[in-house]
Amino acid sequence: NPDLFAQRGERNRLATAIQTELVSQLLRIDRGVKESNLSVLRNTLMPSALVEVAFISNPTEEALMQSQDFINRAALGIANGIVAFMNSDSPGV
């Protein structure tokens, strides 16, 4: 799909903005941005990103996910990342 390839830079920019804000809010290890051929990303008409905030298989992160403060900070990080992406003046990069 040529549209999917055309969005590659935008998807990366969105994912990077969200990742930056999540790391800032949650103070967790930055595992970076990964690219994958997933339906949830592939079948959209706009830039999209899939966020993995924490891993339930990790006991420490499982406990964090039960904290309302952690959940609120994760939501804030995602929202701030979207806002940063929307306010960015370098589309397509």
C-alpha positions as CSV (number, residue, x, y, z in Angstrom):
1,N,0.0,0.0,0.0
2,P,1.7,3.2,-1.1
3,D,-0.2,5.3,1.4
4,L,1.2,3.2,4.2
5,F,4.8,3.8,3.0
6,A,4.0,7.5,2.6
7,Q,3.0,7.7,6.3
8,R,6.1,5.9,7.6
9,G,7.9,9.2,8.6
10,E,4.7,10.5,10.2
11,R,4.2,7.3,12.2
12,N,7.7,7.4,13.4
13,R,7.5,11.0,14.4
14,L,4.2,10.3,16.3
15,A,5.7,7.3,18.0
16,T,8.9,9.2,19.0
17,A,6.9,12.1,20.4
18,I,4.7,9.7,22.5
19,Q,7.8,7.7,23.6
20,T,9.7,10.8,24.7
21,E,6.7,12.1,26.8
22,L,6.1,8.7,28.3
23,V,9.7,8.3,29.4
24,S,9.6,11.8,30.9
25,Q,6.3,11.1,32.8
26,L,7.0,7.6,34.0
27,L,10.8,7.7,34.5
28,R,11.0,4.1,33.2
29,I,13.7,2.6,30.9
30,D,13.5,4.0,27.3
31,R,13.1,0.9,25.2
32,G,12.9,3.1,22.0
33,V,10.5,3.1,19.1
34,K,10.0,0.0,17.1
35,E,8.4,-0.5,13.7
36,S,6.3,-3.5,12.8
37,N,3.8,-4.6,10.2
38,L,0.7,-4.7,12.4
39,S,-2.9,-4.4,11.2
40,V,-3.7,-1.8,13.9
41,L,-1.0,0.4,12.3
42,R,-1.3,-0.7,8.7
43,N,-5.1,-0.2,8.3
44,T,-5.5,3.5,9.2
45,L,-5.8,6.5,7.0
46,M,-3.8,8.7,9.5
47,P,-0.5,8.3,11.3
48,S,-0.9,5.8,14.1
49,A,1.2,4.3,17.0
50,L,0.8,1.4,19.3
51,V,1.8,2.1,22.9
52,E,3.0,-0.5,25.4
53,V,3.2,1.4,28.6
54,A,4.4,-1.5,30.8
55,F,4.6,-5.3,30.8
56,I,2.3,-7.4,33.0
57,S,4.9,-10.2,32.8
58,N,7.3,-8.0,34.8
59,P,6.2,-8.0,38.5
60,T,7.4,-4.5,39.1
61,E,5.6,-3.1,36.2
62,E,2.5,-5.1,37.0
63,A,2.4,-3.4,40.4
64,L,2.9,0.0,38.8
65,M,-0.1,-0.6,36.5
66,Q,-2.3,-1.0,39.5
67,S,-1.4,2.5,40.7
68,Q,-3.8,5.3,39.7
69,D,-0.9,7.7,39.7
70,F,1.0,5.6,37.2
71,I,-2.1,5.3,35.0
72,N,-2.6,9.0,35.1
73,R,1.0,9.8,34.3
74,A,0.9,7.3,31.4
75,A,-2.2,8.9,30.0
76,L,-0.6,12.4,30.4
77,G,2.5,11.2,28.6
78,I,0.5,9.8,25.7
79,A,-1.6,13.0,25.5
80,N,1.4,15.2,25.7
81,G,3.1,13.2,22.9
82,I,0.1,13.6,20.7
83,V,0.0,17.3,21.3
84,A,3.8,17.6,20.6
85,F,3.3,15.7,17.3
86,M,0.3,17.9,16.3
87,N,2.3,21.1,17.2
88,S,5.4,20.0,15.4
89,D,6.3,22.1,12.4
90,S,8.3,19.4,10.6
91,P,5.7,17.1,9.0
92,G,7.0,14.1,7.1
93,V,10.3,14.0,8.9
